[in-house]
Amino acid sequence: MDVFHVTPFVGYVYPNETVVAWTILIAVYPYLTGLVAGASSVSVLYTGSGLKAFKPVSRLALLAAFAFMLTVPIVLLSHLGHPERALGAMITPNFTSAFSMFGYFAMLYTFILFLEIWFEFRVYNVLQARKSLGVKKLFYRTLTLFDDNISAEARAFDHKWLRRIVIFSILGAHGLHGYVGFVFSSLKSREWWSSELTIVIFVISAIVSGMAAVMLMYIVVSAFRKVKADDACLRGLSFYLMIFAIFTLFLEGVEFVSLIYKGKEGIELVMAYVTGPMFYRFFIVQFLVGAVVPIAILFCVWKFKLSGTTLIVATSVASVLALVQVFMMRYNVVIGGQEISKTMRGYLEYQVPVFGIEGSLAAIGAIIFSLCLAYVFAKIFTIGFEDEVAVNEAESITKEAAVTNA
């Protein structure tokens, strides 16, 4: 397998460090969990906070979060090599291991996300079941657990429980991703990872990536549906994206300056590494192109209140760059931490293979699969909200049928 590829190195490096154990799939893993947390945050802006400007993207964000969440274990199991061994961690839990507990946290959050989707789409599924026939009718009836009550009292009940579930959903989403930051920050043997700010940076940057992904998906879906994207929604998302992007850039800068200021043993090697083989992907891609440029674009969107095609182009470019920035941050953390030797007197120059289970094509394929899964969910359900007129008409028909039968 590609994981056993011996990596070229400079200086003094332990022999076992020439084998990079955590490859690009482990960089994709926190990237996907970050998309889950960020997309969940976008959906909560309407369902939890009642901000009507974000109504057009609320359901799309919820479905995207579920699709990303279902892809996360696929990436981890692919990296294991023997995915069947993962069952051992579930039936023989080790409560002192962060890695062991992840499976339980992930299952719990997936269940919470499923409940949120069930309550959010129950009325829509009932309406679909009523107007469908055959297998399609049975499918939507099954999704509703064969309950077709969409009265005002039933909808109020759904809304009440949805508001309660949203609280646990947002806590679970950011807790799940914060755990990833905890794993890296708790590894004292790696100077590049051991930072008190790692957890915060992971959570804030997750919101950036999730918002950028949902905004880009909303623009693409609107184009395919030949429906104009809502300007107020895009401007609102771009404003929040700008704020969190600035916060992320600030925290990442503080973390790097703090590392230099501490001046621990081996800092000279770290500086040689970041100004050498890591220079372009760290300073140019992660900081300049991925952070500064989209912040400038989003500032123009907010300052000049762009609209129409100009707004769509600006937010699309900013979203793509923000997604690149967050992925590069994950890559630089996962791979970069392993490229610096524990001797602090040498570093590796790891090159990601193109093919194989640990190759770049496999990583890209995992991300594409999650997007395809989100597309399937969007086809099964709807990315809009149920029409109140349709609900009222369905209620009227139900009442008339009841009177007639009586």
C-alpha positions as CSV (number, residue, x, y, z in Angstrom):
1,M,0.0,0.0,0.0
2,D,1.0,3.6,-0.5
3,V,1.1,4.2,3.3
4,F,4.4,2.3,3.4
5,H,6.1,4.6,0.9
6,V,9.5,5.8,2.2
7,T,9.6,9.6,2.0
8,P,12.8,11.6,1.2
9,F,14.1,13.6,4.0
10,V,16.6,16.4,4.9
11,G,18.8,16.3,8.0
12,Y,18.5,13.9,10.9
13,V,15.3,11.9,10.8
14,Y,14.3,8.7,12.7
15,P,14.1,5.7,10.3
16,N,10.4,5.0,11.2
17,E,9.5,8.6,10.4
18,T,10.2,8.1,6.8
19,V,6.9,6.2,6.7
20,V,4.0,8.7,6.8
21,A,1.3,6.8,8.7
22,W,-1.4,9.5,8.5
23,T,-1.9,10.2,4.8
24,I,-4.2,12.5,2.8
25,L,-7.3,10.6,3.8
26,I,-6.7,11.6,7.4
27,A,-6.6,15.2,6.1
28,V,-9.9,14.7,4.3
29,Y,-11.4,13.3,7.5
30,P,-11.3,16.5,9.6
31,Y,-12.2,18.4,6.4
32,L,-15.5,16.5,6.1
33,T,-16.3,16.8,9.8
34,G,-15.7,20.5,9.4
35,L,-18.2,20.7,6.6
36,V,-20.7,18.8,8.8
37,A,-20.3,21.4,11.6
38,G,-20.4,24.4,9.2
39,A,-23.4,23.2,7.2
40,S,-25.2,22.4,10.5
41,S,-24.5,26.0,11.6
42,V,-26.0,27.4,8.4
43,S,-29.2,25.3,8.9
44,V,-29.5,26.6,12.5
45,L,-29.5,30.2,11.3
46,Y,-33.1,29.7,10.3
47,T,-34.5,26.7,12.2
48,G,-32.9,27.8,15.5
49,S,-32.5,31.5,15.3
50,G,-35.4,32.3,13.0
51,L,-33.4,34.5,10.6
52,K,-35.7,34.5,7.5
53,A,-32.9,35.6,5.1
54,F,-31.4,32.1,5.4
55,K,-34.6,30.2,4.8
56,P,-33.7,29.3,1.1
57,V,-30.6,27.4,2.2
58,S,-31.7,26.0,5.5
59,R,-32.9,22.6,4.3
60,L,-30.1,22.3,1.7
61,A,-27.6,22.9,4.5
62,L,-29.2,20.2,6.7
63,L,-29.2,17.6,3.9
64,A,-25.5,18.5,3.0
65,A,-24.5,18.0,6.6
66,F,-26.1,14.6,6.7
67,A,-24.4,13.6,3.4
68,F,-21.0,14.8,4.7
69,M,-21.5,12.9,8.0
70,L,-22.3,9.6,6.2
71,T,-19.0,10.0,4.2
72,V,-16.8,10.5,7.3
73,P,-16.6,6.8,8.4
74,I,-16.0,5.7,4.8
75,V,-12.8,7.8,4.7
76,L,-11.6,6.4,8.1
77,L,-12.5,2.8,7.3
78,S,-10.6,3.1,3.9
79,H,-7.5,4.3,5.7
80,L,-7.6,1.4,8.2
81,G,-6.8,-1.2,5.6
82,H,-8.8,-3.8,7.6
83,P,-12.1,-1.9,8.2
84,E,-13.7,-5.0,9.8
85,R,-11.4,-4.4,12.8
86,A,-13.2,-1.2,13.5
87,L,-16.0,-3.3,15.1
88,G,-13.6,-4.3,17.8
89,A,-13.4,-0.7,19.0
90,M,-17.2,-0.6,19.2
91,I,-17.8,-3.8,21.2
92,T,-14.7,-3.4,23.5
93,P,-14.7,0.4,24.2
94,N,-11.8,2.1,25.8
95,F,-13.2,5.2,27.6
96,T,-9.7,6.7,28.1
97,S,-9.0,6.8,24.3
98,A,-10.2,9.7,22.2
99,F,-10.0,7.6,19.1
100,S,-12.1,4.8,20.6
101,M,-14.8,7.2,21.8
102,F,-15.1,8.9,18.4
103,G,-17.3,6.0,17.1
104,Y,-19.8,6.5,19.8
105,F,-19.9,10.3,19.4
106,A,-20.3,10.0,15.7
107,M,-23.1,7.5,16.0
108,L,-24.9,9.7,18.5
109,Y,-24.6,12.8,16.4
110,T,-25.7,11.0,13.2
111,F,-28.8,9.9,15.1
112,I,-29.5,13.4,16.2
113,L,-29.0,14.7,12.7
114,F,-31.4,12.0,11.4
115,L,-34.1,13.1,13.9
116,E,-33.6,16.7,12.9
117,I,-34.2,15.8,9.3
118,W,-37.2,13.6,10.1
119,F,-39.0,16.4,11.9
120,E,-38.0,19.0,9.3
121,F,-39.3,17.1,6.3
122,R,-42.2,15.2,7.9
123,V,-44.9,17.5,6.4
124,Y,-43.3,17.4,3.0
125,N,-43.0,13.6,3.1
126,V,-46.7,13.4,4.0
127,L,-47.7,15.6,1.0
128,Q,-45.5,13.6,-1.3
129,A,-47.0,10.3,-0.1
130,R,-50.5,11.6,-0.7
131,K,-49.9,12.5,-4.3
132,S,-47.7,9.6,-5.2
133,L,-48.5,6.0,-6.3
134,G,-47.0,2.6,-6.0
135,V,-43.4,2.2,-4.6
136,K,-42.9,5.9,-4.4
137,K,-46.0,6.3,-2.2
138,L,-44.8,3.4,0.0
139,F,-41.4,5.0,0.3
140,Y,-42.6,8.3,1.5
141,R,-45.2,6.6,3.8
142,T,-42.4,4.7,5.4
143,L,-40.4,7.9,5.9
144,T,-43.4,9.3,7.8
145,L,-43.8,6.1,9.8
146,F,-47.3,5.8,8.2
147,D,-48.5,9.0,9.9
148,D,-50.3,11.5,7.7
149,N,-51.4,14.0,10.2
150,I,-50.4,17.5,9.1
151,S,-52.9,19.5,11.2
152,A,-51.9,22.8,12.8
153,E,-51.4,20.9,16.1
154,A,-49.2,18.3,14.5
155,R,-47.1,20.9,12.8
156,A,-46.7,22.8,16.1
157,F,-45.6,19.6,17.8
158,D,-43.0,19.1,15.0
159,H,-41.7,22.6,15.4
160,K,-41.5,22.4,19.2
161,W,-39.3,19.2,19.0
162,L,-37.3,20.5,16.1
163,R,-36.3,23.6,18.1
164,R,-35.2,21.3,20.9
165,I,-33.2,18.9,18.7
166,V,-31.5,21.8,17.0
167,I,-29.8,22.7,20.3
168,F,-28.3,19.2,20.6
169,S,-27.5,19.2,16.9
170,I,-25.3,22.3,16.9
171,L,-23.6,21.2,20.1
172,G,-23.0,17.7,18.7
173,A,-21.7,19.1,15.4
174,H,-19.1,21.4,16.9
175,G,-18.3,18.9,19.7
176,L,-17.6,16.3,17.1
177,H,-15.2,18.5,15.1
178,G,-13.7,20.0,18.3
179,Y,-12.7,16.4,19.2
180,V,-10.5,16.3,16.1
181,G,-8.7,19.4,17.2
182,F,-8.4,17.9,20.7
183,V,-6.7,14.8,19.2
184,F,-4.0,16.8,17.5
185,S,-3.5,19.4,20.3
186,S,-3.1,16.6,22.9
187,L,-0.1,15.0,21.1
188,K,2.8,16.7,22.9
189,S,5.4,14.8,20.9
190,R,4.7,17.0,17.8
191,E,5.6,20.6,18.2
192,W,3.5,21.6,15.2
193,W,0.4,20.1,16.7
194,S,0.7,20.8,20.4
195,S,-1.1,24.2,20.7
196,E,-3.9,25.4,22.9
197,L,-5.5,27.2,20.0
198,T,-5.8,24.1,17.7
199,I,-9.3,23.2,18.9
200,V,-10.7,26.7,18.5
201,I,-9.1,27.1,15.1
202,F,-10.6,23.8,13.9
203,V,-14.1,24.8,15.1
204,I,-14.0,28.3,13.6
205,S,-12.5,27.2,10.3
206,A,-15.2,24.4,10.2
207,I,-17.9,27.1,10.1
208,V,-16.0,28.9,7.3
209,S,-15.8,25.7,5.2
210,G,-19.4,24.7,5.9
211,M,-20.8,28.2,5.0
212,A,-18.7,28.3,1.9
213,A,-19.8,24.9,0.8
214,V,-23.5,25.6,1.4
215,M,-23.3,28.9,-0.4
216,L,-21.6,27.4,-3.4
217,M,-24.0,24.5,-3.5
218,Y,-27.0,26.9,-3.3
219,I,-25.6,28.9,-6.3
220,V,-25.1,25.7,-8.3
221,V,-28.4,24.2,-7.5
222,S,-30.2,27.5,-8.3
223,A,-28.5,27.6,-11.6
224,F,-29.6,24.0,-12.4
225,R,-33.1,24.7,-11.4
226,K,-33.1,27.9,-13.4
227,V,-34.1,29.8,-10.3
228,K,-32.5,33.1,-9.3
229,A,-30.5,32.8,-6.1
230,D,-31.8,35.1,-3.4
231,D,-29.5,38.1,-3.1
232,A,-30.4,38.8,0.6
233,C,-29.5,35.2,1.5
234,L,-26.1,35.3,-0.4
235,R,-25.2,38.7,1.1
236,G,-26.1,37.4,4.6
237,L,-24.0,34.3,4.2
238,S,-21.1,36.2,2.7
239,F,-21.1,38.6,5.7
240,Y,-21.0,35.8,8.2
241,L,-18.4,34.0,6.1
242,M,-16.3,37.1,6.1
243,I,-16.5,37.5,9.9
244,F,-15.5,33.9,10.6
245,A,-12.8,34.0,7.9
246,I,-11.2,37.0,9.6
247,F,-11.4,35.3,13.0
248,T,-9.8,32.2,11.6
249,L,-7.0,34.1,9.9
250,F,-6.4,36.0,13.2
251,L,-6.2,32.8,15.2
252,E,-3.9,31.0,12.8
253,G,-1.6,34.0,12.7
254,V,-1.6,34.2,16.5
255,E,-0.8,30.5,16.7
256,F,2.1,30.8,14.4
257,V,3.5,33.9,16.0
258,S,3.1,32.2,19.4
259,L,5.2,29.3,18.2
260,I,8.0,31.6,17.1
261,Y,7.8,33.7,20.2
262,K,8.1,30.7,22.5
263,G,11.4,29.9,20.8
264,K,11.5,26.3,22.0
265,E,14.3,23.9,21.1
266,G,14.2,23.2,17.4
267,I,12.4,26.4,16.3
268,E,15.2,27.0,13.8
269,L,14.2,23.7,12.1
270,V,10.6,24.7,12.1
271,M,11.4,28.1,10.5
272,A,13.6,26.4,7.9
273,Y,10.7,24.0,7.1
274,V,7.9,26.6,6.8
275,T,10.2,28.9,4.7
276,G,11.4,26.0,2.6
277,P,9.2,23.1,1.3
278,M,6.1,24.4,3.1
279,F,6.3,28.0,2.0
280,Y,3.9,28.0,-0.9
281,R,1.2,25.8,0.6
282,F,1.4,27.6,4.0
283,F,2.0,31.3,3.3
284,I,0.8,31.6,-0.3
285,V,-2.2,29.1,-0.5
286,Q,-3.4,28.9,3.1
287,F,-2.9,32.5,4.2
288,L,-2.7,34.7,1.0
289,V,-4.9,33.1,-1.6
290,G,-7.1,31.1,0.7
291,A,-7.7,33.7,3.4
292,V,-6.7,37.3,2.5
293,V,-8.2,37.3,-1.0
294,P,-11.6,35.9,-0.2
295,I,-11.9,38.2,2.8
296,A,-11.2,41.1,0.5
297,I,-13.8,39.9,-2.0
298,L,-16.4,39.4,0.8
299,F,-15.7,42.8,2.1
300,C,-16.5,44.3,-1.3
301,V,-19.7,42.3,-1.4
302,W,-20.7,43.8,2.0
303,K,-19.4,47.3,1.4
304,F,-20.9,47.8,-2.0
305,K,-24.0,45.7,-1.5
306,L,-23.4,43.7,-4.7
307,S,-26.3,42.0,-6.4
308,G,-27.3,39.9,-9.4
309,T,-24.6,38.2,-11.5
310,T,-21.8,40.2,-9.8
311,L,-22.8,38.9,-6.4
312,I,-23.0,35.3,-7.6
313,V,-19.5,35.5,-9.2
314,A,-18.0,37.2,-6.2
315,T,-19.4,34.8,-3.7
316,S,-18.6,31.8,-5.8
317,V,-15.0,32.7,-6.1
318,A,-14.7,33.6,-2.4
319,S,-16.4,30.3,-1.5
320,V,-14.0,28.2,-3.6
321,L,-11.0,29.9,-2.2
322,A,-12.3,29.5,1.4
323,L,-12.8,25.8,0.8
324,V,-9.2,25.5,-0.6
325,Q,-7.9,27.4,2.4
326,V,-9.6,25.2,5.0
327,F,-8.5,22.0,3.2
328,M,-4.9,23.3,3.0
329,M,-5.0,24.1,6.7
330,R,-6.1,20.5,7.5
331,Y,-3.4,19.2,5.1
332,N,-0.7,21.3,6.6
333,V,-1.7,20.2,10.1
334,V,-1.9,16.5,9.4
335,I,0.9,16.1,6.9
336,G,3.0,19.0,8.1
337,G,3.1,17.7,11.6
338,Q,4.6,14.4,10.4
339,E,7.0,16.1,8.0
340,I,8.8,17.7,11.0
341,S,11.0,15.1,12.6
342,K,10.8,14.4,16.3
343,T,14.6,14.9,16.4
344,M,13.9,18.6,15.6
345,R,17.0,18.4,13.4
346,G,15.4,17.3,10.1
347,Y,12.3,17.2,8.0
348,L,10.6,15.1,5.4
349,E,9.4,16.0,1.9
350,Y,6.3,13.9,1.5
351,Q,4.7,13.6,-1.9
352,V,1.1,12.5,-2.1
353,P,0.7,9.6,-4.5
354,V,-1.9,10.0,-7.2
355,F,-3.3,6.4,-7.3
356,G,-4.1,3.9,-4.5
357,I,-6.3,4.0,-1.5
358,E,-4.1,6.6,0.1
359,G,-3.7,8.7,-3.1
360,S,-5.0,12.1,-4.1
361,L,-7.6,10.6,-6.5
362,A,-9.1,8.6,-3.6
363,A,-9.3,11.7,-1.5
364,I,-11.0,13.7,-4.3
365,G,-13.3,10.8,-4.9
366,A,-14.5,10.8,-1.2
367,I,-15.3,14.5,-1.4
368,I,-17.2,14.0,-4.7
369,F,-19.1,11.1,-3.2
370,S,-20.3,13.2,-0.4
371,L,-21.5,15.8,-2.9
372,C,-23.3,13.2,-5.0
373,L,-24.9,11.9,-1.8
374,A,-26.2,15.4,-1.0
375,Y,-27.6,15.6,-4.6
376,V,-29.5,12.3,-4.0
377,F,-31.0,13.6,-0.8
378,A,-32.0,16.9,-2.5
379,K,-33.8,14.8,-5.2
380,I,-35.6,12.7,-2.6
381,F,-36.6,15.7,-0.5
382,T,-36.9,19.3,-1.5
383,I,-34.5,22.1,-0.8
384,G,-37.3,24.6,-0.4
385,F,-40.0,24.7,2.2
386,E,-43.5,23.2,1.9
387,D,-45.9,25.7,0.5
388,E,-48.4,26.8,3.2
389,V,-51.1,26.9,0.5
390,A,-50.5,23.3,-0.3
391,V,-50.6,22.3,3.4
392,N,-53.9,24.2,3.9
393,E,-55.4,22.7,0.8
394,A,-54.4,19.2,2.0
395,E,-55.9,19.9,5.4
396,S,-59.2,21.0,3.8
397,I,-59.3,17.9,1.6
398,T,-58.8,15.7,4.7
399,K,-61.5,17.5,6.6
400,E,-64.0,17.3,3.7
401,A,-63.2,13.5,3.3
402,A,-63.9,13.0,7.0
403,V,-67.2,14.9,6.8
404,T,-68.3,12.9,3.7
405,N,-67.4,9.5,5.3
406,A,-69.3,10.6,8.5
